[in-house]
Amino acid sequence: MCYENTLHSQISPGSLLISTVDNRTQSIPTISRLWEPMAYPLLFPHGTLGWGVRPSGETPLSITPGGADSDAPTTQIWHCRVRLLHDSRFLTFGRLANEYIVDMFTRELNSHLRYIRSNQERLRAKEQDTAPMGHEEVQDSDNIYLPASFLGSGRWSSNQIADSLTIAAMYGPPTFFVTFTCNGDWPEIRSRLQPGQTYTDIPVIVCQVFKQKLSRLMALFRTIFPNAG
């Protein structure tokens, strides 16, 4: 956890600490393919490797092609997406599956932040070159520079506001403000529940049903308002 008085040198990404029977410890980084089977033995009882890339600083001689430290063939987001959509275990393990989903999201976020932190000068220069005339210059005094590509950063929020104002200036103010929420009692969700489960135990199904109903709502809007923006 980082507080306001946390020093820059005290900030480090999360890791998994393994204690062996001979009282030795080994730290596994979040980008290792060993993270998932070590952290979730119930979900991966056979030690199936998860997503991961080769840690920086490793020499080619210390990496076995196709081994535990070799690069995964896809991005982490697609790796997790395929597992959640096609592996029935994540519809059975309830809270453990939810913990896995949150953990995988934080791993992806951690990897993104690690990349940003390691490429500060290049990201600053790139955004400075692409910034429009009169745009606020990047201050060199910033502790960690978060580019506009990082969701939720101040620069990302500024771009969203600028885009919204531009759209409103061209098409006028919005006509409707619609909020669409999910109902855990929808029959499409209840029909997939196992004994003792609630909708919180099957988040993948909930997201799929919500997406389908949202798509139907958007199609209905396009039918009622064919000339809408």
C-alpha positions in Angstrom: 0.0 0.0 0.0 1.3 3.4 -0.9 0.5 6.5 1.2 1.3 10.2 0.6 4.6 9.9 2.5 5.7 6.8 0.6 9.1 7.2 -0.9 9.7 6.4 -4.5 12.3 3.8 -3.6 9.7 2.0 -1.4 7.3 1.4 -4.2 7.5 -2.1 -5.7 5.1 -4.4 -7.6 3.4 -7.2 -5.8 5.1 -10.6 -5.7 4.3 -14.2 -4.6 6.6 -15.5 -1.9 7.2 -19.3 -1.9 8.6 -20.9 1.2 10.3 -24.3 0.6 10.6 -27.3 3.0 14.3 -26.4 3.6 13.3 -22.9 4.9 14.4 -21.1 1.7 12.2 -18.5 0.1 11.8 -17.6 -3.6 9.9 -14.6 -4.9 7.7 -15.0 -8.0 7.0 -11.8 -9.9 3.5 -11.0 -11.2 4.6 -11.6 -14.8 5.7 -15.2 -14.2 3.7 -18.1 -15.6 4.1 -19.8 -12.3 1.9 -17.2 -10.5 -1.5 -18.8 -11.3 -0.8 -22.4 -10.4 1.1 -21.4 -7.2 -1.6 -18.9 -6.0 -4.6 -21.0 -7.0 -3.8 -24.7 -6.5 -7.6 -25.5 -6.4 -8.1 -24.0 -9.8 -4.9 -25.5 -11.3 -4.4 -28.8 -9.4 -2.1 -30.1 -12.1 0.2 -27.1 -12.1 -0.9 -25.9 -15.5 1.1 -22.8 -16.4 -0.7 -19.5 -16.6 0.1 -16.3 -18.5 3.5 -14.8 -18.2 6.5 -13.3 -19.9 10.3 -13.8 -19.5 11.5 -11.6 -16.6 13.9 -8.8 -17.7 17.5 -9.3 -16.8 17.4 -13.1 -17.4 20.1 -14.4 -19.7 19.0 -16.6 -22.7 21.0 -19.5 -21.2 18.8 -19.5 -18.1 15.6 -19.8 -20.0 14.4 -23.1 -21.3 12.4 -22.8 -24.5 8.8 -23.8 -23.7 9.6 -23.9 -20.0 8.0 -22.1 -17.0 9.7 -18.8 -17.8 9.2 -18.7 -21.5 6.8 -16.1 -22.9 3.1 -16.9 -23.1 1.8 -16.8 -26.8 -0.8 -14.1 -26.2 -1.6 -11.1 -24.0 -2.8 -11.5 -20.5 -6.3 -10.0 -21.2 -7.0 -12.5 -24.0 -5.5 -15.4 -21.9 -7.9 -14.7 -19.0 -10.8 -14.0 -21.3 -10.5 -17.4 -23.0 -10.2 -19.2 -19.7 -13.2 -17.5 -18.2 -15.4 -18.0 -21.2 -14.5 -21.7 -22.0 -13.5 -23.2 -18.6 -16.4 -24.5 -16.6 -14.4 -24.4 -13.3 -14.9 -20.7 -13.0 -18.7 -21.3 -12.9 -18.3 -23.6 -9.9 -15.8 -22.1 -7.6 -17.8 -19.0 -6.7 -15.8 -16.7 -4.4 -12.5 -18.3 -5.3 -13.2 -17.6 -9.0 -14.1 -14.0 -8.2 -10.8 -13.6 -6.3 -9.0 -15.0 -9.3 -10.7 -12.5 -11.6 -9.7 -9.5 -9.4 -6.2 -10.8 -9.0 -5.7 -11.2 -12.7 -7.0 -7.7 -13.3 -4.6 -6.2 -10.7 -1.8 -8.2 -12.4 -2.6 -6.7 -15.7 -2.8 -3.2 -14.2 0.5 -3.8 -12.3 2.2 -4.9 -15.6 0.9 -1.7 -17.3 2.2 0.5 -14.5 5.6 -1.3 -14.5 5.9 -0.6 -18.2 5.0 3.1 -17.7 7.5 3.4 -14.9 10.3 1.9 -16.9 9.7 4.0 -20.0 9.1 7.5 -18.5 11.3 9.5 -20.8 10.0 7.8 -24.0 6.4 8.2 -23.0 6.9 11.9 -22.0 8.6 12.6 -25.4 5.9 10.8 -27.4 3.0 12.6 -25.7 4.8 15.9 -26.0 5.2 15.4 -29.8 1.6 14.4 -30.3 0.1 17.1 -28.0 -1.9 19.8 -29.9 -0.8 23.4 -30.0 -1.4 25.2 -26.7 -1.7 21.9 -24.8 -0.3 21.8 -21.3 3.4 20.8 -21.3 4.6 17.8 -19.4 6.2 18.8 -16.2 9.6 17.2 -15.5 8.9 17.4 -11.8 6.1 14.8 -12.0 7.0 11.8 -9.8 5.4 9.2 -12.1 4.1 10.4 -15.4 0.8 8.7 -16.4 0.1 9.1 -20.1 -3.4 9.7 -21.5 -3.4 6.0 -22.6 -3.7 5.0 -18.9 -7.4 4.6 -18.1 -8.4 6.9 -15.2 -5.3 9.1 -15.3 -5.7 12.9 -15.2 -4.6 13.3 -18.8 -7.1 10.5 -19.9 -9.9 12.4 -18.1 -8.9 15.7 -19.8 -9.1 14.0 -23.2 -12.5 12.6 -22.4 -13.8 16.0 -21.4 -12.4 17.6 -24.5 -14.0 15.0 -26.7 -17.4 15.4 -25.0 -17.3 19.1 -25.4 -16.4 18.8 -29.0 -19.3 16.4 -29.7 -21.7 18.7 -27.8 -20.5 21.7 -29.8 -21.1 19.9 -33.1 -24.4 18.1 -32.4 -25.8 20.1 -29.5 -26.6 18.9 -25.9 -27.7 15.4 -25.4 -31.4 14.6 -25.6 -31.5 11.7 -23.1 -29.4 10.4 -20.2 -30.1 6.7 -19.9 -28.9 4.4 -17.1 -29.1 0.7 -17.8 -28.6 -1.6 -14.8 -28.4 -5.4 -14.4 -31.0 -7.4 -12.6 -29.7 -10.5 -10.8 -33.1 -12.1 -11.0 -33.2 -12.2 -14.8 -34.3 -15.7 -15.9 -31.2 -16.0 -18.1 -29.1 -15.7 -15.0 -31.2 -17.8 -12.6 -31.3 -20.7 -15.1 -27.5 -21.0 -14.8 -27.3 -21.0 -11.1 -26.2 -24.2 -9.3 -27.6 -25.3 -5.9 -26.5 -22.8 -3.2 -25.3 -20.2 -5.7 -26.3 -16.6 -6.2 -25.6 -14.3 -9.2 -22.4 -13.1 -7.5 -20.9 -16.6 -8.0 -21.2 -16.5 -11.8 -19.9 -13.1 -12.8 -19.0 -14.3 -16.3 -22.7 -15.3 -17.0 -23.9 -12.0 -15.5 -21.6 -10.0 -17.8 -22.7 -12.0 -20.9 -26.4 -11.6 -20.2 -26.0 -7.9 -19.5 -24.0 -7.4 -22.7 -26.7 -9.2 -24.7 -29.5 -7.1 -23.2 -27.5 -3.9 -23.7 -27.0 -4.7 -27.4 -30.7 -5.3 -27.8 -31.4 -1.9 -26.1 -29.0 -0.1 -28.4 -30.6 -1.8 -31.4 -34.0 -0.7 -30.2 -32.8 2.9 -29.9 -31.4 2.8 -33.5 -34.9 1.6 -34.7 -36.8 4.3 -32.8 -34.3 7.1 -33.6 -32.7 6.2 -36.9 -31.2 9.7 -37.3 -29.6 9.8 -33.8 -25.9 10.4 -33.5 
